[in-house]
Amino acid sequence: MKKVSLLLSVLAWIFYFYPAQAQVTIKSNAEFRIDVDVAQFYGDSTQVYIELYYGIGENILSYVRDSGHYTGKALMSLLILKDSIAVSSKEWLVAHEIEDSINSVRPKTLYGMQTVDLPPGDYRLTMICQDVLDSSRKTTAILPLRVTGYPTDKECLSDIEFCTSIKTSVNEQSLFYKNTLEVIPNPGRLYGTGLPIMYYYTTVYNLLVNKTTDSVIVRASVLDAAGREILVKDKNKPRLYNASVEVGTFNLSALRSGSYLFRVSLVDTLKNIIAKTEKKFFVYKHGSMPDTSIAYSGAIYSGSRYGIMNEQDIDRAFNHVHYIASVAEREQYSNLTDLKAKQKFLFDFWQRRDTDDQPMINEREEDYIKRVEYANNQYSSGFREGWKTDRGRVYIIYGHYDEIERSQSTGESNPYEVWRYHNIQGGVEFVFVDKEGLGNYILVHSTHRDELHDTDWYKRYAQKMR
């Protein structure tokens, strides 16, 4: 017992005079967000090679002091779904070390990339980023991805990769090394203040298919919100190889803040466009008046329709997209309390779903809003808005029916409607019954594999009791 007491006394004496260096965790107050972008390249006859780029601001992470350094980590996960089935999943850590105090952190971005081979089809990509030192700081990026195969009988181009820099390199171990170049991505697609030079990377395929000419013209152009070419560069490319990398730069210093379209075209000797690829990018300059288009979501999103909404309107607008929002997105939004955060969230929600790369308008967003308006005009019942009804929901999700069968109230049956869509899953139908005769049609049966199925619907709901 005396020995134990003596040992405890010695330990107490050691810890008193030589205390252990306590780890100090410094949490960030910066908005927790990541930038994500995707580019597709030719893989083989059955697969497309996908590069997924991401950017994390080093100032959004929490850091712990350890031996004079500050270390932060982000836990990353990627899930790719096709028809609600996981086809690929990955998880990895992004670690970052800062020499000096966290207070001196510059707005630097940590870039990364993941690759995957996918056959043609429609996919849904979900990337989650979580602060390892503060699990409450977490963000999710969701991107729809349509993978299309590349033809072999005519000239074509890969997607465009926007970059912060491209330079020759012999470091084949670099994550960003390809074709003798080190290509650092710009997943935010944002240029302007601090980054006035746009670098781009794409690949031309099947140059040897057409042997009637010795070369082809590669035209790179920047288009404004009205679709006008405001910057253009032409370059002659000899048909020496079947595939050839095309890289270049544009100085964007003269452009105002706003959204633009970048296009790379292959032009023949008769000035005909034989192939093209295009993609949106954004310019933000301090003190610059924005262009007429919707601005970059992370910097000047306030120019959009959502940037001027009050809290009641923005909540209502998010309720309208409930049918297409993911569980993670609905959970994220429910945790937001700041109006600006809600405005930006909804703007980003539609930017992620804007796949047509037309700078003037997000066609998918506009089409969805028109469907909501139509549902409210046509299917409202009593005090219930049309978008909340079963017919309104089906219309918003699947669009206008190709064929409709209506049955009025008779002595035998309640009113019902059968909507038929010829181009969904080989042909589907939805059956709605107004059981009370008050105009409130409820969905009672559908042949769509993801909807309610009840082949005995007529007897259960439509047939009147005798």
Secondary structure, 3 states (H helix, E strand, C coil): CHHHHHHHHHHHHHHHHCCCCCCEEECCCCCCCEEEEEEEEECCCCCEEEEEEEEEEHHHCCEEEECCEEEEEEEEEEEEEECCEEEEEEEEEEEEEECCCHHHCCCCEEEEEEEEEECCEEEEEEEEEEECCCCCCEEEEEEEEEECCCCCCCCEECCCEEEEEEEECCCCCCCCEECCEEEEECCCCEEECCECEEEEEEEEECCCCCCCCCEEEEEEEEECCCCCEEEEEEEEEECCCCCEEEEEEEECCCCCCEEEEEEEEEECCCCCEEEEEEEEEEEECCCCCCCCCCCCCCCCHHHCCHHHCCHHHHHHHHHHCCCCCCHHHHHHHHCCCCHHHHHHHHHHHHHHCCCCCCCCCCHHHHHHHHHHHHHHHHHCECCECHHHCHHHHHHHHHCCCCEEEEECCCCCECCEEEEEECCCCCCEEEEEECCCCCCCCEEEEECCCCCCCCCCHHHHHHECCC
